[in-house]
Amino acid sequence: MDAPQFDALSKTLSSGESRRTVLGALAAAPVLGGLLGLFAGDEAEARKQRGHGHGVDAEKKRKKKKKKCKPDATAVTCNGKCGNVVNNCKKTVNCGTCPCKPSCAGKCNGGSDGCGGTCTGECGANQICDAGVCHTCDVCQSGCTFDNVRNAARLASKGDTLYICPGTYTRPDQMSEVASFEVDMTVVGSGSSDTGTVLDGGGAETSLVAVEINDAKVTLRSLTIS
């Protein structure tokens, strides 16, 4: 910048001219004009970068935004199913009432099939029917845990239910009872007929009791004591 240019620039700055006039004067100076060109280029590049940054942020936000799940048709979700079913959007869909499937597994005469019906039939070997349900016998003539009632009762715990298969059960020896109960429990036989469960203490031929209950609450059901 030579002396006349410097004087002209000083006058422009001191006169309060507009910004455009000042910039024009500066641009007229070779060195400062070059610097202004650099500054202008840097500013344009900065604006470009800022604009690019905003575009990237907007793109990220669009990617992060979850797509709304479109549920499958009810017919697709419920195909071959019933009751409450979770669809592809993790929503519960009511697919109608499931048809009842009756079952008599483990049941016997008078038992419920689970669908309002009644089961028929007998229980398997070494089992007895009680209230429509088959129970494995604890005591039977052979093949059970016990073959006499006295030992089964002696080893029972409070609250147990003792199931006795059909048969006639006598004293283990001439001086013992057929059974002696000392804890609260329930004893269930296979029936009170002669072909059911009979606890035979010898009847009137002996003065010894057939069954003894010592300070316990014992329920005896479906059996005969003689």
C-alpha positions as a Python dict, from the first residue, in 0.01 Angstrom:
ca = {
    (1, 'M'): (0, 0, 0),
    (2, 'D'): (156, 339, -105),
    (3, 'A'): (113, 674, 74),
    (4, 'P'): (-187, 802, -131),
    (5, 'Q'): (-378, 473, -71),
    (6, 'F'): (-305, 488, 301),
    (7, 'D'): (-427, 850, 322),
    (8, 'A'): (-746, 758, 137),
    (9, 'L'): (-812, 466, 372),
    (10, 'S'): (-756, 685, 679),
    (11, 'K'): (-1005, 943, 553),
    (12, 'T'): (-1265, 672, 486),
    (13, 'L'): (-1232, 524, 834),
    (14, 'S'): (-1247, 868, 1005),
    (15, 'S'): (-1546, 986, 803),
    (16, 'G'): (-1782, 713, 935),
    (17, 'E'): (-1856, 574, 591),
    (18, 'S'): (-2068, 259, 555),
    (19, 'R'): (-1920, -87, 602),
    (20, 'R'): (-1947, -155, 230),
    (21, 'T'): (-1742, 157, 150),
    (22, 'V'): (-1475, 58, 404),
    (23, 'L'): (-1454, -293, 268),
    (24, 'G'): (-1425, -152, -80),
    (25, 'A'): (-1136, 66, 27),
    (26, 'L'): (-966, -225, 193),
    (27, 'A'): (-1014, -438, -112),
    (28, 'A'): (-846, -169, -321),
    (29, 'A'): (-527, -218, -121),
    (30, 'P'): (-328, -503, -277),
    (31, 'V'): (-207, -670, 44),
    (32, 'L'): (-519, -621, 255),
    (33, 'G'): (-736, -716, -37),
    (34, 'G'): (-555, -1046, -52),
    (35, 'L'): (-602, -1098, 319),
    (36, 'L'): (-971, -1017, 292),
    (37, 'G'): (-1000, -1271, 17),
    (38, 'L'): (-847, -1534, 245),
    (39, 'F'): (-1079, -1438, 532),
    (40, 'A'): (-1379, -1449, 300),
    (41, 'G'): (-1275, -1794, 177),
    (42, 'D'): (-1230, -1922, 533),
    (43, 'E'): (-1571, -1786, 635),
    (44, 'A'): (-1738, -1954, 337),
    (45, 'E'): (-1568, -2284, 422),
    (46, 'A'): (-1678, -2255, 786),
    (47, 'R'): (-2037, -2195, 678),
    (48, 'K'): (-2015, -2497, 452),
    (49, 'Q'): (-1884, -2715, 735),
    (50, 'R'): (-2156, -2594, 969),
    (51, 'G'): (-2420, -2673, 711),
    (52, 'H'): (-2267, -3017, 657),
    (53, 'G'): (-2267, -3085, 1031),
    (54, 'H'): (-2634, -3001, 1061),
    (55, 'G'): (-2707, -3237, 773),
    (56, 'V'): (-2520, -3525, 941),
    (57, 'D'): (-2704, -3467, 1271),
    (58, 'A'): (-3037, -3466, 1094),
    (59, 'E'): (-2948, -3791, 916),
    (60, 'K'): (-2852, -3953, 1246),
    (61, 'K'): (-3180, -3848, 1402),
    (62, 'R'): (-3371, -3999, 1112),
    (63, 'K'): (-3183, -4327, 1151),
    (64, 'K'): (-3240, -4336, 1526),
    (65, 'K'): (-3613, -4280, 1486),
    (66, 'K'): (-3779, -4619, 1527),
    (67, 'K'): (-3999, -4747, 1253),
    (68, 'K'): (-4357, -4809, 1362),
    (69, 'C'): (-4431, -5182, 1379),
    (70, 'K'): (-4703, -5302, 1146),
    (71, 'P'): (-4887, -5592, 1315),
    (72, 'D'): (-4970, -5905, 1122),
    (73, 'A'): (-5333, -5970, 1045),
    (74, 'T'): (-5522, -6148, 1324),
    (75, 'A'): (-5575, -6447, 1095),
    (76, 'V'): (-5197, -6480, 1056),
    (77, 'T'): (-5121, -6438, 1426),
    (78, 'C'): (-5394, -6680, 1535),
    (79, 'N'): (-5337, -6946, 1269),
    (80, 'G'): (-5357, -7279, 1455),
    (81, 'K'): (-5356, -7106, 1794),
    (82, 'C'): (-5605, -7008, 2063),
    (83, 'G'): (-5618, -6805, 2379),
    (84, 'N'): (-5394, -6500, 2423),
    (85, 'V'): (-5113, -6491, 2166),
    (86, 'V'): (-4830, -6236, 2130),
    (87, 'N'): (-4800, -6103, 1772),
    (88, 'N'): (-4498, -5980, 1577),
    (89, 'C'): (-4524, -5636, 1743),
    (90, 'K'): (-4519, -5792, 2092),
    (91, 'K'): (-4885, -5711, 2146),
    (92, 'T'): (-5130, -5961, 2297),
    (93, 'V'): (-5404, -6077, 2063),
    (94, 'N'): (-5710, -6272, 2178),
    (95, 'C'): (-5739, -6570, 1947),
    (96, 'G'): (-6055, -6709, 2103),
    (97, 'T'): (-6130, -6976, 2360),
    (98, 'C'): (-5928, -7294, 2335),
    (99, 'P'): (-6138, -7611, 2300),
    (100, 'C'): (-6137, -7826, 2611),
    (101, 'K'): (-5947, -8156, 2583),
    (102, 'P'): (-6086, -8408, 2832),
    (103, 'S'): (-5837, -8629, 3014),
    (104, 'C'): (-5890, -8920, 3249),
    (105, 'A'): (-5524, -8998, 3309),
    (106, 'G'): (-5487, -9108, 3671),
    (107, 'K'): (-5864, -9092, 3718),
    (108, 'C'): (-6120, -9365, 3790),
    (109, 'N'): (-6496, -9405, 3835),
    (110, 'G'): (-6648, -9071, 3927),
    (111, 'G'): (-6340, -8863, 3848),
    (112, 'S'): (-6360, -8539, 3648),
    (113, 'D'): (-6224, -8531, 3294),
    (114, 'G'): (-6152, -8158, 3325),
    (115, 'C'): (-6421, -8061, 3074),
    (116, 'G'): (-6735, -8121, 3274),
    (117, 'G'): (-6749, -8493, 3202),
    (118, 'T'): (-6705, -8795, 3431),
    (119, 'C'): (-6435, -9059, 3399),
    (120, 'T'): (-6505, -9431, 3418),
    (121, 'G'): (-6280, -9732, 3461),
    (122, 'E'): (-6066, -9897, 3726),
    (123, 'C'): (-5720, -9819, 3857),
    (124, 'G'): (-5410, -10024, 3782),
    (125, 'A'): (-5243, -10294, 3987),
    (126, 'N'): (-5169, -10204, 4350),
    (127, 'Q'): (-5380, -9888, 4322),
    (128, 'I'): (-5713, -9787, 4474),
    (129, 'C'): (-5974, -9537, 4364),
    (130, 'D'): (-6053, -9260, 4611),
    (131, 'A'): (-6280, -8968, 4516),
    (132, 'G'): (-6233, -9044, 4147),
    (133, 'V'): (-5851, -9041, 4162),
    (134, 'C'): (-5617, -9341, 4150),
    (135, 'H'): (-5364, -9370, 4434),
    (136, 'T'): (-5074, -9612, 4467),
    (137, 'C'): (-5116, -9833, 4773),
    (138, 'D'): (-4874, -9810, 5063),
    (139, 'V'): (-4990, -10146, 5196),
    (140, 'C'): (-5085, -10454, 4990),
    (141, 'Q'): (-5047, -10830, 4995),
    (142, 'S'): (-4732, -10812, 4779),
    (143, 'G'): (-4542, -10559, 4570),
    (144, 'C'): (-4595, -10253, 4796),
    (145, 'T'): (-4374, -10075, 5046),
    (146, 'F'): (-4548, -10255, 5335),
    (147, 'D'): (-4731, -10588, 5363),
    (148, 'N'): (-4889, -10515, 5703),
    (149, 'V'): (-5074, -10210, 5835),
    (150, 'R'): (-4897, -10194, 6172),
    (151, 'N'): (-4552, -10120, 6027),
    (152, 'A'): (-4693, -9867, 5780),
    (153, 'A'): (-4874, -9680, 6060),
    (154, 'R'): (-4569, -9689, 6287),
    (155, 'L'): (-4351, -9515, 6025),
    (156, 'A'): (-4609, -9260, 5911),
    (157, 'S'): (-4564, -8886, 5970),
    (158, 'K'): (-4823, -8640, 6094),
    (159, 'G'): (-5069, -8548, 5819),
    (160, 'D'): (-4992, -8851, 5599),
    (161, 'T'): (-5256, -9045, 5408),
    (162, 'L'): (-5213, -9422, 5415),
    (163, 'Y'): (-5365, -9612, 5120),
    (164, 'I'): (-5440, -9983, 5172),
    (165, 'C'): (-5515, -10217, 4881),
    (166, 'P'): (-5788, -10484, 4896),
    (167, 'G'): (-5716, -10774, 5126),
    (168, 'T'): (-5752, -10901, 5482),
    (169, 'Y'): (-5480, -10777, 5716),
    (170, 'T'): (-5427, -10951, 6050),
    (171, 'R'): (-5203, -10907, 6353),
    (172, 'P'): (-4827, -10942, 6292),
    (173, 'D'): (-4827, -11161, 6606),
    (174, 'Q'): (-5083, -11281, 6857),
    (175, 'M'): (-5005, -11006, 7109),
    (176, 'S'): (-5008, -10705, 6873),
    (177, 'E'): (-5282, -10493, 6722),
    (178, 'V'): (-5354, -10499, 6352),
    (179, 'A'): (-5259, -10130, 6356),
    (180, 'S'): (-5161, -9874, 6617),
    (181, 'F'): (-5183, -9504, 6522),
    (182, 'E'): (-4990, -9242, 6719),
    (183, 'V'): (-4998, -8937, 6483),
    (184, 'D'): (-5278, -8746, 6310),
    (185, 'M'): (-5339, -8910, 5973),
    (186, 'T'): (-5595, -9051, 5727),
    (187, 'V'): (-5630, -9420, 5640),
    (188, 'V'): (-5810, -9510, 5315),
    (189, 'G'): (-5907, -9861, 5207),
    (190, 'S'): (-6050, -9997, 4883),
    (191, 'G'): (-6401, -10049, 5017),
    (192, 'S'): (-6589, -10174, 5317),
    (193, 'S'): (-6714, -10498, 5162),
    (194, 'D'): (-6563, -10841, 5218),
    (195, 'T'): (-6367, -10798, 4895),
    (196, 'G'): (-6236, -10460, 5003),
    (197, 'T'): (-5991, -10373, 5280),
    (198, 'V'): (-6042, -10563, 5605),
    (199, 'L'): (-5846, -10513, 5928),
    (200, 'D'): (-5908, -10848, 6100),
    (201, 'G'): (-5826, -10860, 6468),
    (202, 'G'): (-5990, -11195, 6528),
    (203, 'G'): (-6331, -11061, 6625),
    (204, 'A'): (-6495, -11199, 6938),
    (205, 'E'): (-6243, -11482, 6961),
    (206, 'T'): (-5985, -11251, 7124),
    (207, 'S'): (-5988, -10988, 7394),
    (208, 'L'): (-5722, -10776, 7220),
    (209, 'V'): (-5824, -10468, 7022),
    (210, 'A'): (-5779, -10473, 6646),
    (211, 'V'): (-5694, -10104, 6601),
    (212, 'E'): (-5544, -9872, 6862),
    (213, 'I'): (-5536, -9492, 6840),
    (214, 'N'): (-5310, -9317, 7092),
    (215, 'D'): (-5368, -8940, 7139),
    (216, 'A'): (-5411, -8880, 6767),
    (217, 'K'): (-5683, -8774, 6526),
    (218, 'V'): (-5719, -9051, 6272),
    (219, 'T'): (-5973, -9068, 5990),
    (220, 'L'): (-6059, -9421, 5873),
    (221, 'R'): (-6236, -9447, 5538),
    (222, 'S'): (-6356, -9723, 5303),
    (223, 'L'): (-6244, -10021, 5514),
    (224, 'T'): (-6380, -10280, 5758),
    (225, 'I'): (-6251, -10351, 6109),
    (226, 'S'): (-6342, -10686, 6258),
}
